[in-house]
Amino acid sequence: MPSAAENRIAQFAARVAHRDDPAPPDPQRFEPERVLERLQQALHPLTGVRLYKGRLTLARMCYAFLDGKELSSGALQSVAGIGEVAASRARTRLERAGLLHHYYPGSRRRYRLTRYGEDWLLAVAQDTEIPKPPVAG
C-alpha cells in the first residue's frame, strides 16, 4: 500500500504531466448569445464603438450573415431591431471597418461580407484566432 507521501508525489506528477494540455472546449461556445458576445468584443477595435447598444446592433447585423450570403438594407435593419437612420449608420461603420460592402444587382442595394469580413466572422463565430485586417494599399 502506497504511503501518503507517495500518493502526494504521484498526484503532483500527474498534474505536471497534464499542465500543458489545452482546456476542453466550452460546449456552449456556439450558442447565439455567446457568439454575439464575441462579436461585440471583436467589433470594438474595428469600429471604435464603445457603447454596448451600438456594438450589439453591429453584432446582430454580422450574425445575420451566418444565415444569408447577401442581405437588403431592410433585412439588416430588421435583424438589428433598429430604425432606418441607425441602421444606415451601423452599415456604414461595418463598411468602413472593411467587413461589409454594397452593390446593386438591380434597383435596390444589397450587402455582402467582404472576403476579410467572411474570414473575420468565421473566426469569431468559431472562437478561433481573428485574422488581421488587410493593409490598405
C-alpha positions as CSV (number, residue, x, y, z in Angstrom):
1,M,0.0,0.0,0.0
2,P,1.5,3.4,-1.0
3,S,2.2,5.9,1.7
4,A,0.6,9.3,1.9
5,A,3.8,10.9,0.7
6,E,4.0,8.6,-2.4
7,N,0.3,9.5,-3.2
8,R,1.1,13.2,-2.9
9,I,4.1,12.8,-5.3
10,A,2.0,10.7,-7.8
11,Q,-0.7,13.3,-7.8
12,F,1.8,16.1,-8.4
13,A,3.4,14.1,-11.2
14,A,0.0,13.6,-12.9
15,R,-0.7,17.3,-12.5
16,V,2.7,18.2,-14.1
17,A,2.2,15.7,-16.9
18,H,-1.1,17.4,-17.9
19,R,-0.3,21.1,-17.2
20,D,0.2,22.0,-20.8
21,D,-2.9,20.1,-22.1
22,P,-5.4,22.6,-23.6
23,A,-8.6,23.1,-21.7
24,P,-11.5,21.2,-23.1
25,P,-13.6,23.4,-25.5
26,D,-16.7,25.0,-24.0
27,P,-19.7,23.1,-25.3
28,Q,-21.8,26.3,-25.1
29,R,-19.4,28.4,-27.3
30,F,-21.6,28.2,-30.4
31,E,-24.8,29.3,-28.7
32,P,-26.1,32.5,-30.3
33,E,-25.7,34.5,-27.1
34,R,-22.0,33.5,-26.8
35,V,-21.3,34.2,-30.5
36,L,-23.0,37.7,-30.1
37,E,-20.8,38.4,-27.1
38,R,-17.7,37.5,-29.0
39,L,-18.8,39.6,-32.0
40,Q,-19.3,42.6,-29.7
41,Q,-15.9,42.3,-28.3
42,A,-14.2,41.8,-31.7
43,L,-16.1,44.8,-33.2
44,H,-14.8,47.3,-30.7
45,P,-11.3,47.6,-32.1
46,L,-12.5,47.6,-35.7
47,T,-15.3,50.2,-35.3
48,G,-14.4,52.1,-32.2
49,V,-18.0,51.8,-30.9
50,R,-17.8,51.8,-27.1
51,L,-21.4,51.7,-26.2
52,Y,-23.0,48.3,-25.6
53,K,-26.1,49.0,-27.5
54,G,-24.2,50.2,-30.6
55,R,-21.9,47.1,-30.6
56,L,-24.9,44.8,-30.1
57,T,-26.5,46.4,-33.2
58,L,-23.4,45.8,-35.2
59,A,-23.1,42.2,-33.8
60,R,-26.6,41.4,-34.8
61,M,-26.0,42.6,-38.3
62,C,-22.9,40.5,-38.6
63,Y,-24.6,37.5,-37.1
64,A,-27.3,37.7,-39.8
65,F,-24.7,36.9,-42.4
66,L,-24.3,33.4,-40.9
67,D,-27.7,32.6,-42.5
68,G,-27.5,34.5,-45.7
69,K,-24.9,35.4,-48.3
70,E,-26.4,38.8,-49.1
71,L,-29.0,40.9,-47.3
72,S,-31.0,44.0,-48.1
73,S,-31.0,47.2,-46.1
74,G,-34.4,46.3,-44.7
75,A,-33.3,42.9,-43.6
76,L,-30.3,44.2,-41.8
77,Q,-32.4,46.8,-40.1
78,S,-34.9,44.2,-39.1
79,V,-32.4,41.8,-37.6
80,A,-30.8,44.6,-35.6
81,G,-34.2,45.8,-34.4
82,I,-33.4,49.4,-35.0
83,G,-34.7,52.3,-37.1
84,E,-33.7,53.3,-40.6
85,V,-31.2,56.0,-39.7
86,A,-29.5,53.9,-37.0
87,A,-29.3,51.0,-39.4
88,S,-27.7,53.3,-42.1
89,R,-25.1,54.4,-39.6
90,A,-24.4,50.9,-38.5
91,R,-23.9,49.6,-42.1
92,T,-21.6,52.5,-42.8
93,R,-19.5,51.6,-39.8
94,L,-19.3,48.0,-40.9
95,E,-18.3,49.1,-44.4
96,R,-15.6,51.4,-43.0
97,A,-14.2,48.6,-40.9
98,G,-13.8,46.5,-44.1
99,L,-16.4,43.9,-43.1
100,L,-19.2,44.8,-45.5
101,H,-19.7,46.2,-48.9
102,H,-22.7,47.0,-51.0
103,Y,-23.6,46.6,-54.7
104,Y,-26.6,47.0,-56.9
105,P,-27.8,43.8,-58.6
106,G,-30.9,45.7,-59.7
107,S,-32.6,48.8,-58.5
108,R,-32.0,48.0,-54.8
109,R,-28.8,48.0,-52.8
110,R,-27.7,44.7,-51.4
111,Y,-25.0,44.0,-48.7
112,R,-22.4,41.2,-48.6
113,L,-19.5,40.5,-46.4
114,T,-16.1,41.3,-47.9
115,R,-13.5,38.5,-48.2
116,Y,-11.9,39.7,-44.9
117,G,-15.4,40.1,-43.4
118,E,-16.1,36.4,-44.1
119,D,-12.8,35.3,-42.6
120,W,-13.3,37.6,-39.6
121,L,-16.9,36.4,-39.0
122,L,-15.9,32.7,-39.3
123,A,-13.0,33.1,-36.8
124,V,-15.2,35.0,-34.3
125,A,-18.1,32.5,-34.7
126,Q,-15.8,29.5,-34.3
127,D,-13.9,31.2,-31.4
128,T,-10.5,30.9,-33.2
129,E,-7.8,33.4,-33.9
130,I,-9.1,36.5,-35.6
131,P,-7.3,37.5,-38.8
132,K,-5.6,40.8,-39.1
133,P,-7.3,43.4,-41.3
134,P,-5.9,43.7,-44.8
135,V,-3.4,46.5,-45.4
136,A,-4.8,49.3,-47.5
137,G,-2.7,50.0,-50.4
